[in-house]
Amino acid sequence: MIKAIFFDLDDTLLWDHKSVKEAFVATCKEAERKYGVDPEELEEAVRRAATKLYASYETYSFTKMIGINPFEGLWGNFHDDGDENFQKMKALVPTYRKDAWTQGLSALGIEDADFGAQLAERFLLERKKAPFVYEDTFSVLDKLKGQYKLLLLTNGSPDLQNTKLAITPEIAPYFDEIVISGAFGRGKPDPTIFEHALQLMEVSKDEAIMVGDNLMTDILGASRIGMKSVWINRHDKERNGVEPDYEIRHLEELFLVLETVE
């Protein structure tokens, strides 16, 4: 019998991809107004530059293990205690942001480092003011609260993930526990973070189920400890060999799954 439900945060409850996209759109339009560039071409160029830069830093293996992507680095500040890599990231990101935008402009033939720095700051502000939540998130959590123990299991920097929760303050109160990989020390799909979550909720692996959008973190991690999983595939992604126990397109379908499991 299922007693606890673990939820991923980004692109499961929060529509993080859309938030990032809208921040890019607003920021790149600023460059279109000044230089007449195609905003979509600039976005692609900045994404490429950011991804390449991010992978070049000594913190890269740590960020992969914790689950912090290049675009989170474009707006996160990483005021985190604990692992020294957070201190390194805190020192790196101001230059990283500026360089990503400056190199993106340069790829389109525009050499203006000062404007690159302005765009870097603009993106950060735009991302903070554009949180998107899926339309079914709150209605489903309303129905689950009080019926099941609820735990939020999210990869990322505690500072950044807590910022996301602060700008969508309705989410956190639904959860009995919130586990952030950067605070724990390892990220999904590492089995130890799932075992830690089970201990916090005082349930066995057979009494809990993981709901998330990422096959390689949420679903793989749950399967590694023999815990049931629900892949929420809102955007029609293809499978990659990792098999969830259940697949749904909308969060409301979770209730049918819970009836089946029990």
N, C-alpha and C positions, 0 to 999 in steps of 0.2 A: 504493500500500500504506500502510495506517495504521500509523504508528509511535508517535504520541502521542495521548493522550486528555486533553482539558481538561474538568474538572468544575466546575460551579457548586457553592456550598456550601448556602446557605439554601433549604430546601424542595426540594432535590435529594438531598443526603446527610443534612443535619440537617433535622428537621421543625420549623422555626422557628415556623410558624403555631400549631402545637400548644403549643409552649413558651410563647408569648405568651398564648394562650387560657387555659392552666392557671394562669399567673401572675395573670391577671385574675380567674379564678374564685376562687382562694384569697384574693385581696385584697378582692374585693367581698363575700365572705362575712363578712369582718370588719365591713364596714359594715352588713350584714344583722343581725349580732348586736347591734350598738350601736343602730341606728336602725330596724331592721325593713324596710329598703328591699329591693326586688326586685333581686337581684344582677345579673341580666341587663340590666335597665333601666339600672342604674348603669354597667355596662360599656359599653353603647351610648352613654350620655351622655358618659363619659370619652373614648371613642374620638372622638366628634364634636368635643368641646372640644379634644382634643390635635391633631387634624388641622387645625382652624381656627387654633389658636395657632401651630402649626408653620409654616403657610403665611404667617403674618404677619411672621415674622422676616426680617431682611436676609440671613440665611444660607440662605434657602430655595432659591434657584437653585443654590447650591453643593451643598446636600444632594441635590437632584434629580440633578445632574450626576454626583456621586460614587455615588449610590444608597443613601442613608440615609433610612429611612422614619420617620414620626412615632413609632411604637411602639418603635423602637430608641432614640429620644431619651428615652423614658420610663425607660430603665435604663442607657444608655451614659454614660460620663464624659468621653470624648473627650480623653484625655491624649495628644494627638498633636502631633508636631512638624510643621514644614512650613507648609502653607497657613494664613494668619492666620484663616481662617474656622473652623478647629478651635479656635483660642483663643477666638473669639467664642462658639462652641457650648459650650465648657467653662464659660464664664461664664454662659451662658443657661440651661443645662439644670436646675440646681437650682430656679430659679423656674418654669421651664416645667413641670416635673413637679408641683410643688405647685399651680400654677394649674390645670393640666388636671384634677387630682383634685378640687380645690376647686370649680371650675366644674361638674364632673360632679355633685357633691353638690348644688350650688345648683340645677341643672336639675330635681332631684327634690324641691326645697323645703327643703333642709337647708343652713343657713348655718353652717359650722364650718371655718374655715380651718386651725385647729390639727389637726383630724382629717384634713383634706385632705393636710396635710404628712405626717402619720403614714402614711396610705395610700400616698402617693408613695414613701416609703422602704420600705414593706412590699412593694410591687410589684417594686421593684428587687431585693430579696432573693429573692423568690419566683421571678423570672425566672432568676436565677443558679443556683438549686438545681433547676431543672426543664428540663435539656436533654434533648431527645428526638432519637433517631437512627432513621431508617427501618430496618425489620427486615432489609432486603436489602443495606444499605450495606456492611457489613463482609465479607459473604460474596462480594460482587461485587469489591470492592477486593482481597480476598485472591487471587482468581483472576487479576486483571489485573496485580498487582504482579509485576514481573520480566518480564512479557510485553510491556508497553508502557511508554513514558515517561508519567508521570502528572503533571499540573499542576492545581493548584487555582486557579480564576480567580473571585474573589469581589468584589462591590461592597461598599463600606462603609468605615467608619473602621478604620484598622489596630488601634487600641486595642480597639475593640469586637469586631472579627472575631477578633482574637487571644484575647480573653476567651472567645469561643465555643469556640475550639479548645482553650483551656486547660481548660475544664470538660468537654470531650469529648476527652481527650488521645490516644485511640486513632487519631484521624483523620489528624493531620498527618504521622506517620511514613510513611504510604503514598505521600506526594507528593515528587517530585523538586524541584519548585518551587512556591511559593505566591505568587500575585500578588494584591494587595489594591488596589482602585481608589484609595483615599485616599492610599496611599503612592506610587502611580504618577502621580496627578494628574488622571486622567480615568477615568470608569467605563464599563462596558458600557452601550450598544452602540457606543461610540466605536471606530472601527476601530483606532486607535493602540494601545489596550491589548491587542487581539488580536495585532497585529503584534509588539508587545513580547514577548508570551508565546511566539510562534513563534520569535523570535530566541533567547529563553532556552533553549528546548528544542532548538534547532538543527535544526528541521524546516521544510518548506515547508507552505503552506496545504493542499496535496493530501495531505500525510502526517499531518494532524491532524484531529480531529473534536471538536466541542463538545457536551457533554451538560448540559442545564439545563432548568429548569421554566418559565422566563419568556420568552415570545415576544418581548417588547419589548426585552429586554436580551441574553440569551444567544443566542437564535436570530437576531434581527435583526442583532446585531453580527457573528456568524459569517458570515451571508449577505453582509454588506457587503464582506467581504474575499474572498469566494468559497470559504469554508471550509465543509465539510459539518457539519450539525448534527443532533442528536437531541433532540427535545422529549419530556421525561418528564412525561406528563400523568397524574399519580397521582390527581387529584381531579376528573377529568372536566370540565375547563374547555373553553369553546368557543374556536374559533380566531377571530382578529381581522383576518385579512388577511395576516399574516406567516406564510410557509409554511416549515416545517422540512423537511429532507430525509427525516427519519424521525420517527415518533411511537411511543412505547412507554408502557405503563401501569405496568410494574414494571422495576426496574433490571436484573433477570436477563435481560430481553429484549434488552439491549444486545449480548449475545453473538451473537444471530441477526443483528443489524444489522452487527456487525463481520465476520461471515462473508460477508454480502452485499456489503459495500464491498470487501473484499479479493478 
